[in-house]
Structure formats: structure tokens, C-alpha cells
């Protein structure tokens, strides 16, 4: 059953209201009326009309003030407003549209034109609501799919690691009187437990929304410290070259979060060269100023000349437990990195390089220089 649209007509002249009411009701619409701006605001909250026809020139609270008040209220801001105005000037029309009206009709009113414009705006608004509902459903579906993938990945990895622990535990039981194999089996059990702990810690990091304390930090020192951490944590003989083109700029960030994210990207970059990297294998980090959506950012571009993005994971490389490695308990590095950087107000992007390899970019907001930061 088609819903009957409810129209609120607001005009201080009773004859105008009468004519508009008769025409709209004849067209199958439900009409509510008000004769002042104050009365309009009182009625609209109770009736929640689908559209408001609002006269601009009214004593006391005029139509522009009423429209502004409606747009400032959460429950009424989405109701489309069409102005009825005797003003034919461009400035008058722009004033009405600037406070949130969707259209205007110049008096004396042509009733047929008014009905056509009302129907047009009702269609637009119905499409807008449908798009909002569709977007919400898609968001919920993506969230459910993401949670499903995360849960499945956690279950799969933890079950595999439990299997490893159980297997080596049985072997340990059979070699209780043989110190050398017993030690090897216990070391494998310890390694599996460490991986399980790491998975739980990483999943906890992704699922929490803890507010991260940010400060203004010099980009060059931030990157150099992250490289030191990368080499210390992963003991990889990677050659890393840093090219800072920002001339001592500051970035708004958190040291721990940034260092962890960059370290994970550097690990990926180095591992892209394979198990036996060539002697001239190098990771380049270029730091430069950039603009995104009209805002100033610092971009940290990490370049490698490795094997590039695997086609099997290209489209979902940031999803949990997505990895080209067969090792159990991996695949959360980029997920953790992007989660942390997004919590800092930035983002991470990946793209293939011409001639081979990958460029990973960390984008973070530029910070304003202060004496304490310096």
C-alpha cells in the first residue's frame, strides 16, 4: 500500500493556505497547516511531515529563520523545505537555499507547478532514504562478513596451533628420558604458545577503540627510530635508505603506533625479495609533503623491488589472516598497521610499482610546529 505523503503548508495568509490545501488534497496528499513560524516548529515535531511548503515573508519569525531552526534539529533536518516567496531577486533566492531549502516557488503561486515540484522533491527524498537504508544494510553486511572472516581466521589459526602443541606434547611424553629431543619438542611447544599469544594480542588491538595520545613529532627522527626498531625486532639484514624531502617537518602521531606500523611494512617489503634477497636489494623510504581532501599530510612512501603484490591477495591484503605464507599464525601485520594509522587520522595504501615491486604509503596529518615539539 502506497503511503500518502503528508505536506505541511506554512503561510500567514489564510486564503493562501486554503487554496494550497484544496489543491494538494485533490492530488491525494494529506495536508497540515500553520500560520506562523512558531506554530510550524510546534507542529512539525508532532506530525513529522514528508515535506514543508514554507512562506518566507511572515511576521515575527520569518521563513528563513524557521528553516534554519529545522535544519539545526536532528529529528527535522532531513525534511525537505520548499520556500514560497514574493522575492524575485537572486540574492533573496540564494539566501533561502543557503539555509537548507531544496527549492523555491515565486508568488503568485502556480498551483500546477507547485504540485509538480512537490512530487519531484518527494521522489528525490524517497530515493535519498532508500540510499541511506541501502548504505546501512551494506555496512552491516560488510561488518558481518568482516567479523565472520576474523572469527574464522582466529579459529583456524588457533586450532592449527593447538594441533601443533598437542603433537609435540605427545612426542615430548615419549622422550621424557632423552634430553636432546625433549628440549626440541618443548621449544616447538613454546614457539606455538608465543604465536597464539601474538594472535590474541593482535586481535585485541584491532577490536579496541582506545584513544591514542598524539604529539607533534619530527618526521626524520621518527622514521630513523622506526628503522632501528625494525632491525632490532626482526634481525633482518635489510638495507634501508631514507630520503626526507620535508625539510624538518613535523607530523601528528604516536611514536609507538607509528613505529609498529612502519616496522610491519618494512618486514613485508624485505620479505617480498624472497628467502634469498639479491645483494643489491634495498628498501627506500621517501618522506614528502602531500595534500589529501584539502588537508596537509606527510606521506611516508616505502618502495621495494621485490616480487610485487600477489594476485591472490591483492584485493584483500589488509584483511585479517590474509597471507601468501603457509606458516600458521601470520597474516595480521598489515591489518594491525592500517588499524593503528587510521586511529591517528591517517591511512595506508598499497600499489604496484612499474617494473616490479610495491610502494606502501603511510599518510599522516601534518602537525603545527611548537616550541615543545622542537
Secondary structure as UniProt FT lines:
FT   STRAND          6..10
FT   HELIX           14..26
FT   TURN            27..28
FT   STRAND          30..34
FT   HELIX           37..47
FT   STRAND          51..55
FT   HELIX           63..71
FT   TURN            74..78
FT   STRAND          80..85
FT   HELIX           90..98
FT   TURN            99..100
FT   STRAND          103..106
FT   HELIX           111..174
FT   TURN            175..177
FT   HELIX           179..207
FT   STRAND          215..218
FT   HELIX           219..234
FT   STRAND          240..244
FT   STRAND          250..253
FT   HELIX           255..271
FT   TURN            272..273
FT   TURN            279..280
FT   STRAND          283..292
FT   TURN            293..294
FT   STRAND          295..303
FT   TURN            311..313
FT   HELIX           314..316
FT   TURN            317..318
FT   TURN            320..321
FT   TURN            328..329
FT   HELIX           333..343
FT   TURN            344..345
FT   STRAND          347..352
FT   TURN            354..355
FT   STRAND          358..366
FT   TURN            371..373
//
